[in-house]
Amino acid sequence: MSIKTTTIGAYPKPNYTPIRDWFLQDKSDEEKKQSKGLLSNWDPKSEDHKVYEEKDEEKEKLFLKAIEEVILDQTSSGIDIPTDGEVRRENYIFYQLRFFNGVSFEHLTTKSVRKGAFEATLPTITSKVSNKSLRLVDDWKSAQQFTNNPVKITIPGPMTITDSIADDYYNDPKKMGYDLALCISNEVKALSEAGCQYIQIDEPVFARKPEETHDYGMENLERAMHGILKETQKACHICCGYPNSLDSEHYKKADLDAYDKIADLVEDSSIDEVSLEDSHRPLDLKLLEKFKKTKVIMGLIDVAKSRMESVEEIQKRIREVLEHIDEERLIAAPDCGLGFFDRNQAKQKMQILSKAVKNL
């Protein structure tokens, strides 16, 4: 089989990492239960972000140690295309915004996000957004040095950022997304030119807001990916929603038909790979037949449950998937990031996935 394996983004931070884990790994079970969504886990009073402003060699050594551990966990578990685990990020979305002008982390606003899934207190856009500095090339290089496997870098997309931040300036999500896309484009171009082979922009909000995705979301995603080298694989991750904590029940997800509503739009785009969630909530696999040229990163590991899948059940699902898409365009992955697991759980999940693929 020529099926490759990858991970999606987040990985549990080693406990010596100089910033805290925003997946609440260091919180009590009761605090985890009270969590109202990952954005709500961000602490506005935290000074974790100051580590990006400091030139602290000892902290940088710890970051590099953590990144090496995360990379080796993935590659030793059989993952062909690992990520850096987002180890440096205090929060997946806000980390990127730290390097944009026009975003205030002092002016905070509480708003509903993810189409009413929860409320969060968020940084606020107070002026035109532009790049303050570029960060992700350094992140990629610091991870790529630890493996010969190509390391994938992940970036929040314009529409997802728009849904994850407050706005006191644009009052127009399309215009805001346009400027955010230009900022992301500068990061993406720099990554491509530096040699990063896999760049993944995450747009889970595409599944929450398919109409807006058609109106302007895909246009801004294309803008963010425009002008990069042909050799660079352009991926878009579209999950249907994280739980509040591991093994939580009845959390709000995108509508069942969300992927169907945007599949043709994705297929007609310049995106090389689309990442879909299938394990937590199995798809009608006829959906895959809409993708004639686009590769599909198929979520085959449930990131919301501590239960370990069996090799056999994953293999059964892959065989079902291959009735609708050729193996050259299938990539095996978890549904989303592995951040809710401890290290041993994450490794076990990846090992099961890799074994299932390699022994199919």
KAMO-V297605 format. One record per residue. N is the residue number from 1. RES is the residue in one small letter. SS is DSSP state (H for helix, E for strand, L for the rest). PSI is psi in whole degrees, -180 to 180 (none if undefined). Layout:
{{N & RES & SS & PSI} {N & RES & SS & PSI}}
This chain:
{{1 & m & L & 142} {2 & s & L & 14} {3 & i & L & 128} {4 & k & E & 162} {5 & t & E & 147} {6 & t & E & 168} {7 & t & L & 171} {8 & i & L & -37} {9 & g & L & -88} {10 & a & L & 148} {11 & y & L & 148} {12 & p & L & 129} {13 & k & L & 133} {14 & p & L & 148} {15 & n & L & -11} {16 & y & L & 1} {17 & t & L & 138} {18 & p & L & -5} {19 & i & L & 160} {20 & r & L & 163} {21 & d & L & 119} {22 & w & L & -1} {23 & f & L & 11} {24 & l & L & 27} {25 & q & L & -28} {26 & d & L & 11} {27 & k & L & 161} {28 & s & L & 165} {29 & d & H & -37} {30 & e & H & -42} {31 & e & H & -38} {32 & k & H & -41} {33 & k & H & -33} {34 & q & H & -10} {35 & s & L & 139} {36 & k & L & 25} {37 & g & L & 153} {38 & l & H & -39} {39 & l & H & -30} {40 & s & H & -17} {41 & n & H & -15} {42 & w & L & 132} {43 & d & L & 110} {44 & p & L & -24} {45 & k & L & -8} {46 & s & L & 143} {47 & e & L & 21} {48 & d & H & -35} {49 & h & H & -21} {50 & k & H & -19} {51 & v & H & -25} {52 & y & H & -22} {53 & e & L & -21} {54 & e & L & 153} {55 & k & L & 69} {56 & d & L & 107} {57 & e & H & -36} {58 & e & H & -40} {59 & k & H & -37} {60 & e & H & -37} {61 & k & H & -38} {62 & l & H & -41} {63 & f & H & -47} {64 & l & H & -38} {65 & k & H & -44} {66 & a & H & -43} {67 & i & H & -42} {68 & e & H & -44} {69 & e & H & -44} {70 & v & H & -44} {71 & i & H & -46} {72 & l & H & -34} {73 & d & H & -44} {74 & q & H & -51} {75 & t & H & -37} {76 & s & H & -19} {77 & s & L & -1} {78 & g & L & 12} {79 & i & L & 126} {80 & d & L & -38} {81 & i & E & 90} {82 & p & L & 167} {83 & t & E & 175} {84 & d & L & 4} {85 & g & L & 3} {86 & e & L & 35} {87 & v & L & -33} {88 & r & L & -7} {89 & r & L & 124} {90 & e & L & -28} {91 & n & L & 133} {92 & y & H & -47} {93 & i & H & -45} {94 & f & H & -28} {95 & y & H & -48} {96 & q & H & -38} {97 & l & H & -21} {98 & r & L & -23} {99 & f & L & 17} {100 & f & E & 141} {101 & n & E & 155} {102 & g & E & 0} {103 & v & E & 123} {104 & s & E & 125} {105 & f & E & 3} {106 & e & E & -35} {107 & h & E & 100} {108 & l & E & 146} {109 & t & E & 135} {110 & t & E & 129} {111 & k & E & 163} {112 & s & E & 137} {113 & v & E & 167} {114 & r & L & 46} {115 & k & L & 45} {116 & g & L & 11} {117 & a & L & -36} {118 & f & E & 171} {119 & e & E & 151} {120 & a & E & 152} {121 & t & E & 122} {122 & l & E & 155} {123 & p & E & 163} {124 & t & E & 136} {125 & i & E & 123} {126 & t & E & -9} {127 & s & E & 177} {128 & k & E & 134} {129 & v & E & 135} {130 & s & E & 167} {131 & n & E & 129} {132 & k & L & -44} {133 & s & L & 163} {134 & l & L & 137} {135 & r & L & -33} {136 & l & H & -24} {137 & v & H & -44} {138 & d & H & -39} {139 & d & H & -45} {140 & w & H & -47} {141 & k & H & -39} {142 & s & H & -24} {143 & a & H & -40} {144 & q & H & -25} {145 & q & L & -16} {146 & f & L & 3} {147 & t & L & 154} {148 & n & L & -14} {149 & n & L & 146} {150 & p & L & 125} {151 & v & L & 130} {152 & k & E & 137} {153 & i & E & 138} {154 & t & E & 147} {155 & i & E & 135} {156 & p & E & 140} {157 & g & L & 167} {158 & p & H & -44} {159 & m & H & -35} {160 & t & H & -39} {161 & i & H & -44} {162 & t & H & -38} {163 & d & H & -11} {164 & s & L & 13} {165 & i & L & 156} {166 & a & E & 157} {167 & d & E & 118} {168 & d & L & 20} {169 & y & L & -54} {170 & y & L & -45} {171 & n & L & 30} {172 & d & L & 106} {173 & p & H & -30} {174 & k & H & -45} {175 & k & H & -41} {176 & m & H & -45} {177 & g & H & -34} {178 & y & H & -51} {179 & d & H & -38} {180 & l & H & -40} {181 & a & H & -38} {182 & l & H & -40} {183 & c & H & -46} {184 & i & H & -39} {185 & s & H & -40} {186 & n & H & -40} {187 & e & H & -44} {188 & v & H & -45} {189 & k & H & -43} {190 & a & H & -41} {191 & l & H & -47} {192 & s & H & -46} {193 & e & H & -28} {194 & a & H & -16} {195 & g & L & 4} {196 & c & L & 124} {197 & q & L & -24} {198 & y & E & 118} {199 & i & E & 126} {200 & q & E & 120} {201 & i & E & 128} {202 & d & E & 124} {203 & e & L & 64} {204 & p & L & -25} {205 & v & H & -19} {206 & f & H & -39} {207 & a & H & -27} {208 & r & H & -33} {209 & k & L & 69} {210 & p & H & -34} {211 & e & H & -44} {212 & e & H & -30} {213 & t & H & -42} {214 & h & H & -40} {215 & d & H & -45} {216 & y & H & -16} {217 & g & H & -50} {218 & m & H & -37} {219 & e & H & -44} {220 & n & H & -32} {221 & l & H & -44} {222 & e & H & -40} {223 & r & H & -40} {224 & a & H & -28} {225 & m & H & -1} {226 & h & L & 141} {227 & g & L & 14} {228 & i & L & 167} {229 & l & L & 145} {230 & k & L & -29} {231 & e & L & -20} {232 & t & L & 126} {233 & q & E & 126} {234 & k & E & 115} {235 & a & E & 149} {236 & c & E & 123} {237 & h & E & 126} {238 & i & E & 89} {239 & c & L & 173} {240 & c & L & 6} {241 & g & L & 132} {242 & y & L & 152} {243 & p & L & 176} {244 & n & L & -32} {245 & s & L & 169} {246 & l & L & 134} {247 & d & L & 16} {248 & s & L & 155} {249 & e & L & 154} {250 & h & L & 31} {251 & y & L & 154} {252 & k & L & 130} {253 & k & L & 171} {254 & a & L & 161} {255 & d & L & 152} {256 & l & L & -33} {257 & d & L & 14} {258 & a & H & -46} {259 & y & H & -40} {260 & d & H & -36} {261 & k & H & -21} {262 & i & H & -1} {263 & a & H & -47} {264 & d & H & -36} {265 & l & H & -43} {266 & v & H & -46} {267 & e & H & -35} {268 & d & L & -3} {269 & s & L & -179} {270 & s & L & 4} {271 & i & L & 133} {272 & d & L & -35} {273 & e & E & 139} {274 & v & E & 134} {275 & s & E & 121} {276 & l & E & 147} {277 & e & E & 128} {278 & d & L & -25} {279 & s & L & -50} {280 & h & L & -37} {281 & r & L & 94} {282 & p & L & 142} {283 & l & L & 159} {284 & d & L & 111} {285 & l & H & -10} {286 & k & H & -22} {287 & l & H & -38} {288 & l & H & -24} {289 & e & H & -12} {290 & k & H & -17} {291 & f & L & 102} {292 & k & L & -32} {293 & k & L & -24} {294 & t & L & 133} {295 & k & E & 150} {296 & v & E & 120} {297 & i & E & 108} {298 & m & E & 124} {299 & g & E & 110} {300 & l & E & 0} {301 & i & E & 129} {302 & d & L & 118} {303 & v & L & 0} {304 & a & L & -7} {305 & k & L & 139} {306 & s & L & -16} {307 & r & L & 135} {308 & m & L & 127} {309 & e & L & 159} {310 & s & L & 155} {311 & v & H & -41} {312 & e & H & -41} {313 & e & H & -34} {314 & i & H & -42} {315 & q & H & -40} {316 & k & H & -44} {317 & r & H & -40} {318 & i & H & -42} {319 & r & H & -38} {320 & e & H & -41} {321 & v & H & -41} {322 & l & L & -7} {323 & e & L & -9} {324 & h & L & -9} {325 & i & L & 146} {326 & d & L & 151} {327 & e & H & -25} {328 & e & H & -20} {329 & r & H & 13} {330 & l & E & 132} {331 & i & E & 132} {332 & a & E & 139} {333 & a & E & 170} {334 & p & E & 166} {335 & d & L & -44} {336 & c & L & -156} {337 & g & L & 161} {338 & l & L & 20} {339 & g & L & -23} {340 & f & L & -15} {341 & f & L & 159} {342 & d & L & 175} {343 & r & H & -45} {344 & n & H & -40} {345 & q & H & -45} {346 & a & H & -45} {347 & k & H & -41} {348 & q & H & -42} {349 & k & H & -46} {350 & m & H & -40} {351 & q & H & -41} {352 & i & H & -46} {353 & l & H & -49} {354 & s & H & -42} {355 & k & H & -40} {356 & a & H & -43} {357 & v & H & -47} {358 & k & H & -26} {359 & n & L & 20} {360 & l & L & none}}
